[in-house]
Structure formats: C-alpha cells, structure tokens
Amino acid sequence: MSRSFYTSILSLALIFPLLMACSQSPPPAELPDGSSIEVDVPRIPRFPLGLPAKHIPEWEKLNPACKGTRLRDIRPCMQSFVDYGSILGLVTLVDSRDLGVQLDAVGLLKTDAIFQIMSMTKPFVAVAIMKLVEQGKIPSVDSRVSELLGFDDFPYRDTTIKQLLTHTSGMWYWKEPSPGIRTGIAPHLTNKLEKEPETTVRDKSLKFVARHYANPTLYPLESTEPQYSNIGYMMLGWIVERLTGQPFDQFVKEIILEPLGMTDTFFFPSTASPAQRARLAGLDRRLPDPLEYMHYDKTRPGWVYPSPAGGLYSTAEDLRQFLRLFRYRGQIPSRPRILTEASIARLMEDQIPDGDYGDFFGCSGRMGHSLGFYVVRRPGCPDLPGLRPGTIEHGGRFSTDFWYDSERDQIGIFLYQIVREGDSTPSLAENDAFKQMLERITGR
C-alpha cells in the first residue's frame, strides 16, 4: 500500500495516544546487550509516526544544526530527535566522493552496533544469483527456473529468475485478510508456514520451507504486476543452494562477505562471537508489537533456517563495503573481484520499465526495480527526499535503509530498529530528515 495511505491512517490513529503519552510512565528501553534501563522518554514517540519530515516542519527547529550545511551537523541534529523522545538512538553513515566518510551514532547505540537489516538482505541474494550466472550455473536471468539443473519439477513452469528478482513473478506476497493478521510475511519472523500454521520454521531447512511454498495448489500464481514477494526471494535462495550444493548462508559468506571483509555480517547470532552478540541492537518496543512479532527474539535462538528474504545482521561499516562494490563496479580496491562490470550494471538498472513501484513509496510512476534494488526514476520522487534519479535503494522491515547515488558517488546508510503494526517498512521522519540534510549538504 502507498505511503500516503499509511500517513492518513497513522495520523488519525495516533491522535489519542499522543494526547495520552505525557500521562504515562516511561517504559524500560532495551539496550544493545538485551538489558533494560528506565529512560525519560514518552511511551508513544511524539512525532507523528509514518509522516515524512517535510510534513513535520518542527524538526528543523529542534536544533540549529538541523539547518546546517556540513556533515558534522548531522550528529547533533539526529541527537535532537533522541532528546525529543521520538527515537532511542540510531546510526548514520555518509560516504561522499567530495566530502569523505562520516559515521555517527546517537542515543543508546554505538557506531559498531549490529542491526537486523531484514529485507536489505535481498540485494545480497541478487549478487549471489549474478555470480551463478557468471559461473554458467544459470544461463541468464531471463532463464525459467524449470529449465535449471535439478528444477525440472518446479511447478511454476514459466517463472523466470528475473521475475523473482524484480517481484513480478506473481508468487505469494503478504496479505491482510483481517486486521492484524498477515499472510506472506517472511516465515523467519512468524516461525510458521502459511496454510500450515502448526508447522514451525525455526527448526527447518531452507529446502523444507521453500518446498512448502512451491505448491501451486496452496499458493497459485497471481498477477505479474509488481507485488513485493518475500516468498519469491526464498525461492532464489533455494535455487542457490541446489545449484551450488552449499547451504545458502555459506555461499553468501564465501562469495560476498569474506571477500569484502564484512566480518560483522551474518545470518545466525549463534555463529557470532560473544562480543558481537553483545553489540546486537534491540528493537524500540515502546509501541505494541504487531501480532506476528509478539514472540520475536533478536537472537533467534535455535534457528537453522537462513532467510534469503530478510535474515542478515550487519553494521553500518559492513554495509558501506557492500555498496562500495557498486561504486567500483564489481571490485573494491585491494579486494578480489566479485562480479564483472556488466553484472553490476545489470544489478543497478531498472528492469521493469513497464511496471511501477511508485505507489509503494507515494510517488506513482517514479520508482522502478533493478535486479535487487529499487531504482529512482526521473524526475525523482518527492516523498524520497535527497534520492536523485538513478539512485539504487533498499530498506528493511525494522527501519534500516541504504542507498547508492552513482551520479554523486554518494553512499547513505540509516539504521534504527522498530517495527509497527500496519506498516511493512516503517517510514521514519528521522530518516527523511537525514536525507534532507544530505540533499542540502551535498546538493551543489
């Protein structure tokens, strides 16, 4: 649904909680190590949730730095949101050709905090698929899945790799048949299978979960118009496993994470060091959890299923290294080549010129999709401040976001952790404010 839809609903729904906020005692806030402290913040953040910063002119009045024109103004401006009470802490990173690199953290978080980046995992899947294309294990992204080795029994006979990568396969996307009850959400969050909710996912393999959804009787294909599909990316992860003979997470580690030096990025906290687990950022849970997350634990204890749709954990610096792969067209200086320049170009180019993701962002006709990223089309999207045409971008369910603007040669990363009912990827005024500051600082 469109961002404007959520804006209207959230604005109405929050009037009463905003009035009540000051009368409620502050709840404990979760620290990165999982402990809690009492903090002097309202129970309900005071900025209207889901509204772009351009609709909240008061944000620039929080601190003079919010009207600044230097990278060093970003941190005090973001700190002012913490002081105001709308967030508990966040991490931002800017890597600009003209201005250099700046990494900042405010509030309860530190610059090396490790975040659940959720759907930002999908561009990593796209890189893994392109690696298989270069290796000849997938003839082309236009290949039908049913034509691949070992997939002659794949039931969706005409579905292509490209369709899965661009969310145009018609494969099962999330729905809300009744308020608060969703289907099609990534199973690694709900710990259950749609159409078979008594079956847990925690203890199952990717092969088991993918086979459940590769069932046209239970999950018939729908429209091939752009419809966001976690299940489509699950299929891509399964394809990687079957064609390589390796666990999906291991292949990603060997061909992306290790060559790029992304030592703080992983699928399972159980494989991380104690020091890394201590740096896991907690969710801001001052608002009630959506029903499908009420059981959720950031450490995912006991999980063996690596979710291609949203299972990665990472840091700002590691994500910067991943986006530098696109800056340097497949080979970061002093690192092994990951992909050819041609593959990188394909990963960055709009692949659905006749389709549109604009309504998802509140800018009809202005958002396309590459093989793994959203792509800003000309003349740009008013509700995505600071993202110029040609920018590749992807967000995550818990309010993480990253992008690369090739025209400016600028990387931007915004990391927070909150999940809210009725919003597939929460739109935070703080993120918009960060982008608007970058537009002012580097817009020349």
Secondary structure, 3 states (H helix, E strand, C coil): CCHHHHHHHHHHHCHHHHHHHCCCCCCEEECCCCCEEECCCCCCCCCCCCCCHHHCHHHHHCCHHHHCCCHHHHHHHHHHHHHHCCCCEEEEEEEECCCEEEEEEEECCCCCCEEECHHHHHHHHHHHHHHHHHCCCCCCCCCEHHHCCCCCCCCCCCCEHHHHHCCCCCCCCCEEEECCEEECCCHHHHCCECCECCCCCCCCCHHHHHHHHCCCCCCCCCCCCCCCCHHHHHHHHHHHHHHHCCCHHHHHHHHHHHHHCCCCCECCHHHCCHHHHHCECCCECCCCCCHHHCCCCCCCCCCCCCCCCCCCEECHHHHHHHHHHHHCCCCCCCCCCCCCHHHHHHHHCCCCCCCCCHHHHCCCCCEEECCCCEEECCCCCCCCCCCCCCCEEEECCCCCEEEEECCCCEEEEEECCECCCCCCCCCCHHHHHHHHHHHHHHCC
